[in-house]
């Protein structure tokens, strides 16, 4: 999703720098401190703080930083002249509501859906911006169905397995 966002901004004529990992394949100019994505350690304090501190130093001269981390918007308070916006890509559970309530005092917070924003429970949401997908890139082929396509982060709160099982039960009953 962030790869797509960066490419679209670049195509629209914006100068884009993506602070990512060294193994990223996005075609916009990239900078990084981590040589490869460390998915097992993702969200860990040390790896995220290292990534964020290096990113803010590298991007200090940008017009705006769109931060998709949790630590970054809190760290951004150090840079009073740097406009920062952040997006929450997950649920507004009790822990994240507390964190985002603090963040939203200093950094505008974007929700990815109206439903997600409705669960923010007192956390100010600056805007709802849906993930943009080019549906033409996900054509399965001719026919009348029989496919299930899930685009999202595989995590228990997304309930992808439950959706697939429900669809499977409905399909088998209709035969």
Secondary structure by P-SEA (a helix, b strand, c coil): caaaaaaaaaaaccccccccccccccccccccccccccccccccaaaaaaaaaaaaaaaccccccccccaaaaaaccccccbbbbbbbcccccaaaaaaaaaaaacbbbbbccaaaaaacccccccccccccccccccccccccccbbbbccccccccaaaaaaaaaaaaaaaac
